């Protein structure tokens, strides 16, 4: 009798282990009820087609030509030229890059960076080249981009990581940056890449 009980107990434990394992697998397949807690982040790039403030949805036409809809909420950040704005300020025709949680529910916009506003045609651009001169007092550096010399200025409200990178900058360093042209040879840094 003790042998049968021991075997029965072992069988029950093994069965319980299989059931728990199966439950974990079901959780991975279907996901939790809170869509935002388990997901993968993706970057979507495209043009705003519509902002539905009642539905809290943004419709974009992605760079690959598809029309996609994203959810947003009060935690969604919209950043344009280092300033934050409400999602309602987005307009049709704005070019954006969105960090999207796309896991177990409708895609959710965590952060939206405006590359170019439909009202302001200044486009976020990327440059790379060698640093020729750094002026720490003025918060500028000069770099050579292909055949021209460009003066790059650091904005007052730049991120701490960018300020630290600027402090370590030396002549001869290779840099890759993103920002906006303010003239033919003047560039305002958005971020170091």
TAWO-V213440 format. One record per run of one state. SS is the DSSP state (A for helix, B for strand, O for the rest). FROM is the first residue (numbers start at 1). TO is the last residue. If there is no record, write none. Layout:
# TAWO-V213440
ss->{SS | SS}
from->{FROM | FROM}
to->{TO | TO}
This chain:
# TAWO-V213440
ss->{O | A | O | B | O | B | O | B | O | B | O | B | O | A | O | B | O | B | O | B | O | B | O | B | O | A | O | B | O | B | O}
from->{1 | 2 | 31 | 41 | 53 | 57 | 63 | 67 | 72 | 77 | 81 | 83 | 86 | 87 | 90 | 95 | 102 | 108 | 117 | 125 | 136 | 140 | 146 | 148 | 155 | 160 | 169 | 174 | 182 | 186 | 193}
to->{1 | 30 | 40 | 52 | 56 | 62 | 66 | 71 | 76 | 80 | 82 | 85 | 86 | 89 | 94 | 101 | 107 | 116 | 124 | 135 | 139 | 145 | 147 | 154 | 159 | 168 | 173 | 181 | 185 | 192 | 193}
